[in-house]
């Protein structure tokens, strides 16, 4: 069996791509496809039979064993698709990419299953956050789009519903230092942490936010720090414990829009979520 790719990697299966490894001694039980290597005795993509005695280390591709996962009963909606990009509206509870605990049931895996294995998210939303996710379709231009996000040349707009009114009717820029807590999943406001910057506006309990930096849980921590935690937040101000299969209380945080100048053709790109904040059940 051979693969079409020059590096020998076999086509993805169910949206999951093969990983590279190095075989030594005797080929173990499983499927291993020779990777491209100058001194390999195998053609790229050639299946190496289990039990084969190897005279030298051989780079190879294989599919890791990933247990089946309970289906997450929510799916993405396509907002835009062209040769370069796929933009989707992510639902609450579906991870953007694998988080270690969930591998199969992610936006990335589903998109690769539906549109091909080269689809790669250019940024990530938390599992509990819904809204716009921009994905690259072509490795040749992916770096240009990734640099936009790395260089903070992308405008991101969020909406949040908070448990108490923020009381900020005009735009205000807030700088707050944050640090990930070792051994846990929470982030704390810490004078020794990384400085974050966020623009915020909201007189009542629906707040508009524009993060100018990209820190884990930045918006959630900021609003909790202001005494106005987001409705449905299971970490701030108090960690209620991880409940991966509990879909009863969505986080009221929406990535409402993304805007940037396209690095490939110069067009102004504006993508807007068609979702709203979850219904307020309080």
N, C-alpha and C positions, 0 to 999 in steps of 0.2 A: 504494500500500500504506500502511496506517495502523496505528498501535499503539494498544492499549487504555489505556496509561498516559497520564495528563494531561501528563507532561513530554515525551512523544513517544518515550521509549526503547522500542525493540522488545523482544519477549520474548527471554530468554536462549536460546542455542543450545548444546546439549550441556553445559549447566552453566556456560557462559562468558557473561558479560554484556557488553553494548555499552559503549563508553567515549565520553565527550563530547569534541568537538573544535570548532574554528571553521574554516569554509570561507571562503576568500578568492579572488577572481579567477575562476577556472574550476574547477568541480567535477572532481576527479580520477577516475580509474577506480576502481570499487569501489561498495559500498553505503553510502549516507549518508542518514540519516533526520532530518528537521528536528526540532530540539529546541524546546521551548517558549521563546519570546522575544517581548517586547512589540512589537518593530519588525520581526520576521521576516515576509517575504511568504509563508511557507509554513505550512501547518497542522502542529501537532505530530504527528510520526510520518510525515509525507508523504515519500515517496522522492524524492530530488533526483537527477535523471538525470546521469550522467557527461557532461562537456562543457558543462554549463549555465554560462552567463556570469552572474556574481553582481554586482549593483550595489553591494552592501554586504556586510560580513562576516556570515555566517549560522552560528549555533550548530547543531551537528548531532551525531548519534550514529552510531557505526560500530563494526564488529567488527574488532579488530586481527588481523592475520595471525599465527597461532601455529602453528609447525610441529607435525606429529604427534610424539608421544612414545611410546617403548616402554612397554607396559603394566606397571605395578607389580603383581606377582601376589599382592597381599594386599588385603583390603577391610575396611571398618568393619563393626561389628555394632551394631544399634540396641538401646540399653538402655531408653530411655523416649521416648515421643512424646506431645505434647498440643498444644493450640492455640498455646501460647507457646514451647515448647522442644522441641528434639530433642537427646537425649543419646546419644552413641555411644562405643563401645569402639574406639579407634584402634589399628591394628596398627603394629608396628615398620616403618620404612622408608617409610611413606606420609606425605608432608608434610601438615600441617594446612591451610595456605594456600600460595599460590605463593611460592617463594623466589627467583624470577628464573630459575633453571635448570630448574625443573619448574613448569609452569603448569596443564596439563590433568590430570595424575595427582595430585590432592590430595583430601583429605577434603571441603573446601568445594565443589570443582567437582563431585564425585560426588554430594554431598548436594543441590546445586542442580539437578542433572540428575534426581535421584530424587524430590525433595520441593518443588521450586520455587526460583526465583531469589532469594527473600528470605532464605533460610537463611544465617546468618552466625555463624561461631564467635565466642564471647565471650572466649576465651582461646586460647593456642596452646601445643601441645607440640612439642618438637624433632622433626625427622623421624625420628630414631632411637629416640625414646621412645614407648612404647605406653601405652594407658590411656584414662581418661575425658576426653571433650571435650564441653562444654556449648555448644549453639548456639541462637541466637534465631531464631524463625520470623516475628516480626511487627515491622516498623519502629516501630510506635506504642509498643511497650513495651520496645524494645531498649535504650534509654538507661538505663532503671531497672536492668536487669540489668548493663549495662556498668559502671555506677557501683559496684555491689557489688564487682566485681573491681578497679576502680581504687582503691576505698577500703579494700581488704584485708579485706573482710567475708565472704570465702569461705574456708572451711577446706579445704586440699588435703593429701591424704595420699599419700605415695610409698613404694614399696619398691625397694630396690636390693640387688644382690649384688656384693660387693667382692672384690678379689683377695686381700686379707688381712683378718683380723678387726679390727673397729673397737675392740672392748673397752670399750663403753659400755652397760652393762646397764640403766641408768635414764635417763630423759629428761634431756637437757642442751641448753641454749640457747647457740648459738655465733654470735658476731658477727665477720664477716670482710669487710674492704674488698676490692672487686673492680673491675677496669677492663678494658674491651674493648681488645684490642691493635689499634692502627691498621694497616690494610692486611692483616689476617689474620682468621681465624675463631675464634681462641682468646681466652680471658679469663684474666687473671692476678690473683693476690692482690697488691694494691698499696695502700700506706698512703694514697695520694692518691686512691684510687678511691671508689666508692659503697659505703656500709656495707650489708652483707646480714645477715639474721638467719634462722637455721634451727634448728628443734628436731630432735634426733636421738636415736635409741635403737637399740642393737644390740650384743649381746655377741659374736656370731660374725660371719659374713660376709654375713648377711642383715640389712639395716638398714632401720629405719623413719625417714622424714623428713617434716617439716612445714615448708615454707618460709613464713616470715612476711613476706618481701619477694619481689620478682619481678625478678631479674637474669638476663640471658642465661647459661645453663650454670651457674646457681648451685649446684645440687646436685653436679654433676660436678666443678666446681672445688673445692668444699668437701671432698669425699671425697678427691680427689687431694692436696689440701693436708694432709690428715690422714695421708697415706701409705697410703690404702686406696682406690685408684682402682676405678671400676666395671668389672666384667668386660665386655669388648667395646667399651670406649671407644676411639675412634680419634683422639682429640685430647689427652686427658690420661692420663698425664703427658707423653706424646710424641705430636706430630701425625704420624700415619701417612699423611696425604694423603687427599684426598676421592675416594671410590669410590662414585659414585651407584648403580651397578648391581650392586654386590656385596652379596648378601643372606646371606652365609655366616656372619656373626658379629654377631648382634643385640646391641644395648646392653642390659645387664641392669638396666633402669630402667623402672619401671611407675608411672603415675599411678593409684594404687589406688582413690582415692575423692575425692569433692567434696561438701561440705555447705554450705548457706546457708539463710537465711530468705528465702522468695520475696517480692520487693518488690511483686508484683501482688496476691497473695491472703494473704500472711502465713504460708503453710504452711512447715514445715521440710522442705527438700529434701535427700535423701541419695541419692547415686548411687555405685554401687560397681562396679568393673571385674570382669568374669567371667574375665579372663585371669589367668595367673600369670606369674611370672618365667620367662624361657626356661630350658630344661633346661641344667644346668651340665655342659658337655662336658669340663671339665678333668680 
